[in-house]
């Protein structure tokens, strides 16, 4: 995740003033509850010329039994740190709760802390530079990219296994997308390779013409960049050593440090690569690509409108969430003739959407409080639910109320769909029938003009769920 207020809003790492307009409030409500980062896993894909049928690769799925009745017991488990700040955030990943907060102690940056999900024991802490890093885990280690440096830590102790930067020829430097995808070895169940969308760049001070001469301005805030060797960089997960690269010469680099999405499924690597003629975010055109990781050969390539913001795999279906507020469902295989787009649907809920999927259905918020569920194969509507709005003041006149539909957050378990309405209500649904089994108000989110309070992140556990509040308290609901 669940799936991160400013990371999904701006895709930037620099600090800015905490000013929220009405539109940004809507965005924030969805991105906070989703969580900050992606949970990357790996499965074995078919090696033959056939349709792949491996398991779910979905950060919005938690492999536990859901709570099928109204929660009746609440236990305060432990306290962490207050994350209701400009740079606050948190994510649950592989039994660890990671929190991110301002790190001042005489220096700028972010304090990343790891807590045992069950006991709340603080495991370790680390100062980092970029609060919007994305974490990947193989169950034993956690991998991330922070301001030009790739790192691998022991997830329980925080000990550095390796840390470094791929070597490139001077004067060029290495740059990369924040997201890291791990290939999981089938025998050891540990990551053996890492994939990151990367490039080499050279920073060049801009030149202007003055009195017939080209000069470098005194104010050098604007830096032009010369980019080369864009592609998918492959690294040894045990050492961080660069192994090879899959070249992507048409890759577009947005100004927000986020160019493309990757998903590793066994020996197949899927990529959503922006390929617009101009450097813009979101891109107007992208390619959906699959590579055979054993041969490093391209399996197939398809053209898609918009830029990919999330890839999810369910059996032989690949779900492509676009930043243009559309979602595409593709049937995928190991050759181009087996690949086709099955259906597509738009959403007015905002481009930072949360959706869920299982073997039968796709669950998708579609704006104005509507949750619509589609048949995964055909795109036909299976059922829908309507959620109520919240009253909040207009930006220019707080005394004048309007209806606000916060962006929902969806989390799927083995037998239950959890829906957070964005305003503090949590409901449990039977995924097949759409029957609302229960609903419970966990908090009442306060929607302010320059802040909001009482938001939380939900993490399902077996027949219950954890709630991390913005003040750092963690409750267990059963």
N, C-alpha and C positions, 0 to 999 in steps of 0.2 A: 501494500500500500501505500490500498489502500492506503488517494493516491495521489502540510505543504501549502501553506497559504501563498507565499510569494513565488515559490518555485514554479507552480503551474500558472500563476498569473502573469509573471513577467519573464520567466526563464533567465533571470539575471542574478548575479551574486552581489552587486553593489548595494550599499544601504541607501535608503531614501526615507523621506518623511512619511509618517504613518497617516496618510489621508485617504479616506475611503469614500468614494461616491456611491450612489445607490447601486449602480451596475457592479462595482467591485465588491460590494457587500454580498451580492448574490453569488459571485464567483468564489469568494472566500468561504462561504458557508459550505460549499461543496468540497473544496479542496482540503480544508482542515480535517473534516471527518474522514475523508478517504485515507489519510495518512500521507507520509512524505515520500516513500520510496517503493521501488518495485522489488518483489520477491522472485528471484530467478531460479529456475530449476532445470532439470534435464531428464529426458526419457529416451528410449530406443525407438528409432524410426525404421520403417521398412526400407530395405536396401534394394528391393526389386522394383520393376516398373509397375507399381501398383499404387492404390490410394493408401495413404498413411492412416493408421488407426490408433495411434498412441494416446496417452492419457492427457488430462487437463494441464495446461501451462497457463495459470491464471492467478494473478496476485489477489483477486477478489474472491478466491476460494480457500477455505480453511477446512482441513480434513478431520473434522470432529462431528459428533452428533449434536444436533441443535436442541434448543430448549423448546419443547413442544407445548408447554403450558405457561400461564402467566407467572413471571418470576415473583416469588413470595418471600425470598430471603435476600438481604443485602448485608454483606460483610466488608468492612473497610480493611483492605489487605495491607497497604503500606503507602508511604508518601515518597515522592521523588522530588522534582524541582518544579517551580512555577514556570510554565511555558507560555503563559499568556502575555507575551511581549512581542516587540516588533520582529524579532528573529526566533521566536519560540516554535517548537515543533517536536514531533515524536513519531516513532514507528515501531511496531512489533514485528520481529523477524526471527524465526527458528528458535523460539523460546526465550529470546532476549528482547527487552524493551530498551530502545535507544532514544535518548532525549537530547535536544539541541537548544542551547540558550546562549545569550550574550556572554562573551568571555572577556572580561576587562582586566583584572589582575595586572595592570600595568601594560597590557598590550591589547590590540584589537584582535578580533576573530570570534570563534564560536567554541563553546565547550560542549563536546560530545561525551555523553555518559552512558554506560551500559549497566542495566539492572536485570537481575534474574526475574523472569516473568512471573514465576510462582511465588517466590518468597519476598521479592523486593530488595534483596541484598544488592548493594552497589558493587559491581564487579571491577570496573575500571573507568577511567576518564582520560580524555585526550583533547588537546587544543588543536583545532583545525581552522582553515581560512574561509572555506566556502560552506555556508550553512545549508545550501541546497544540494549537497552531495547525494548520490544515489548509491544504496548499498546492495551488494549481492552476497549470497551465502551458500556454502555447500554443506552446512550443518556443523562444520568444525571451524571454518575460517570465515571472516568477513572481508570483502574486497571493496575498495572505493577509489575514486579519482578526485583529487583535491588540488586545485590550482596548479596543474601541470605535473603532479606527482601521483603515481599509482602505488597503492599500499595493500598489503595483506596482513591481517592481524589474527591471532588466536582469539576466537569470539568469547571465550570464558575468562581469559587472563588479560587480554589486550596487548600481549607481547607481540612485537613486530616480527613477523616471519620474513618479510622482505619489503623493501621500499625503494622506489627508484623511478627513473624516467628512461624510456627507450632512447637509445643513442641515435642521434641524427647528425648529419654533417653541418658544421658551423658555416655561416652564421644562423642557420635555421634552428628553430625550437620545436618541440613536440606539443601538439594540442589535441584535445579529444572531447568527445561528447561525455557528459557526466555519467551516462548509463553504461554499466558493465554487464556482459552476459557470460555466464560460466557454462562450460561443457563438463558434465558429470561422468566420470569413468564408471562403466557398468560393473566392474569388478571391485574397485576400491570404494565406490560411492563417495568419492571426493573429487573436487574440481581438478582437472589436469590441464585445461586450456581456458584462457580468457579471451573474449572478443570485445573490442571497443572500436567505435567509429572515430578514426583519428586522421591526422594530417601533419605536415610540416609547414611552419610559417616563419617568415622573416618580417619583423617590425621595421617599417621605414618611415622616418619623420616626413610629414607632408611638405611639399615645396610650393611656393607661390612666386609669381613673377612681380618684381618690384623694380621700376626704373630700368626695364630691359634686361634684368638679371633674375635668375632663379635662386631664391634664398629659402632657408628654413625659418619659419616664424619663431619668435621667442616663446610664444605659447604653443607648446607641443602636445596639448591634450588629445588632439585628433591624430591617430596613428594609422597610417595605411599598412596593409599587410599583403605580402606576397605569399601565396599558398601553393604547395606542391604535394604530390603523392597522397591525395585523399583516398581513403578506402577503409576497409575493415582490417584492423591490426590484430594479429594473433600473437598472444603471449603465453609462455609457460606459466601455469598457475602456481607451480612450486617454487619458481625462482624469480618470476617477473621478466625473464629474458624474452626479447622479441624473437619470434620464430619465423613469421612470414606475414604477407599482406595480400588481401584481396583488393585489387585496384578498382576504384570507382571514380573515373575521371570526370563524370558529369555531376558529382555530388555538389549540391548547393549549400553554402554556409550561411546560416542565418546570423543576425547580429546578437542573438540571445544565447549563444553557446550550446545550442541544442539542434543537432542536424541528424535526424533519422532515429529509428528504433530497431532493436535487434531482439530475436527470440531463438534460442537454441533448443532443438528437440532431437536428442541423440546425435546422429550423424548428419542432420540437416540443420542449416542455419537460415532463418527467415529474416529478411530486412525490409523495412519501409524507408526508402531513400528519397529525400526531396531533390527534385531536378528542375527547378524553375530556371528561367533565363536570367533572372535577377536575384540578388541576395535579399531575401525578404522572409518574414515570418508572419503567418504561415505561408508555406510554399503553395503555388497554384497547381503544380504537378508533382507527382511522385512515382517511383517505381516500386512494385512489390516483387521481391527477388528471393529465390531459394538457391542455396549452394550445397553441394555435397562436400562435407568437411574432410572426407578421406582423400578425395582427389583434388579438392580446391576448385572444382569445376562448377560453372553455372548450370543449374538444372532448368530453370525457367525464369522469365521476366514478364511482368504485366504492368500496364500503365494505369494509374489511379489519379483521380482529381483530388486536390488538397494535400495536406501534409499529415503524416501518420503521427498520432500522439500516444497510441497504445496498440500492441499486438497481443492477442490471446489465442491459444490453440485448444480446441476441444475435439478429440477424435480426429476425423479428417476434415474438420472445419477450422478455418483461420479467420478470426474476427479482426477487422482493421478499423480502428476508431480514428476518424479524421478530425482535424482541428476546424474544418469547415462545418462542423455540427452534423455530420453524416456518419453512419456506421455501415460498413460493408461486411457481408458474410461470403467467404470464398470456400469452395471445395478445393483441396490441395492434394497433390500427389507428387511422384518423383519425375514426371515428365510433363511437358507443356500441354499435351492433349488431354490430360486428366484435370487440368486446372481451369476453373471457371467461377465467375461471380454468380452466386445463387440469388442474392437479393440485397437491397439497400434500403435504408430508411433515414429520414432526417429527424432532428430534435431541435426544439426551441429552448431547451433547458440550459443551453450554454455549452461552450466548447470544452470545458473542463468537467467532463461527465464521468460518472461512475456507472458501470453496468456489471451484470453478472450473467453467467452462462452455465448450463449443465448439458447433459447428453440429449435433452429434448427441446429446451427453450432458451431464448435470449431475453433477459430482463433489462428493460431500458427506460430510464426516466425521460419523459418527452415534454417537459415544461408545464407550467401552470398546475403543478401538483399531480400530474398524471404519471402513473407507472403502467407501462404497456408491455405485455409479454407476448413474444412472437415465437411461432414454431421455428426451430432452428433450421430445418431443411427447406421450408417453403416461404418463410417470412409472413405467413398468415397470422393474424391476431388470435391469441389463445384466450387471454383474459386481461382485464385492466382493473386498476384501483385508483380512486381519487383521494388525495390528501388535502387537508384544509390549509388555507392561507393564514398568514400572521399579519397583524396590523402594525405598521411602523410609520414614522413621520417622513414627510417629504424632505428632501435635502434642503430646499430653499425655504421651507416652512414646516418645522417640526410639529406644529400643532395640527397640520393637515395630514390625516392618516391615509394610507394607501394599503392595498393588498400586496403582501410579499410572499412569494413561493420560493423558499430556499432550495438549493440543489440537493437532491437526495444522495445518500450513500448506500450502496447495496453490497452485502456480503453473503456468499453462498456457503452452506455446509453440506454434509451428506444428505440431509433430509429436511432442511429448513432454510428459507430465505429471510435474512435479517434486512430490514429497511429502516434507515434513519432519515427522518423527514427534513433534517437540517435545522429544525427549531428546537430540538430536545426530545422529540418523541421517537421511540423505537417500537417496531411491530414485527411479529413473526408470521410468515405466510407458508402455507403448504404450496410447494413449487408447482405441483401438477394441477391442482384445482383452483388455486388462487384464493382459497379460503383464508381469511385473516384469523389466525388461531389466538392471538392476543396482541395487545398494544399497551405500552407503558411509557409514561412521561418520566424521563430520567432527569431532565433539568428544563429550565425555561431560558432559552438563549435571549440575551439582551442585545437588540440591534441598535447600536449607536451610530452617530454620524462619523466619529473619528475612532471608534473602538467597538468591540462587542465582547461579551462575557458569557461564561457558562457553557462554552462549547466543549465537546469531548470526543475521544476516539474510542471506538468499540472494537474489542477483539474476542471472537467466539472461543470458548473452551468447551470441553465435553459437557453437554447438557447445561450450559450456562454461558456467561460472557463477562469479560473484564471491561471496565469503563475507566479510562484515564481522563480525568478532568483537566481543564486548563490550569488549575492551581497545583497540579502535580499529584493529587490524590488518586489512588487506584482502588476501586470497589469491585467486589465479585458479586454478580447477580446469579441466583439459582432459582 
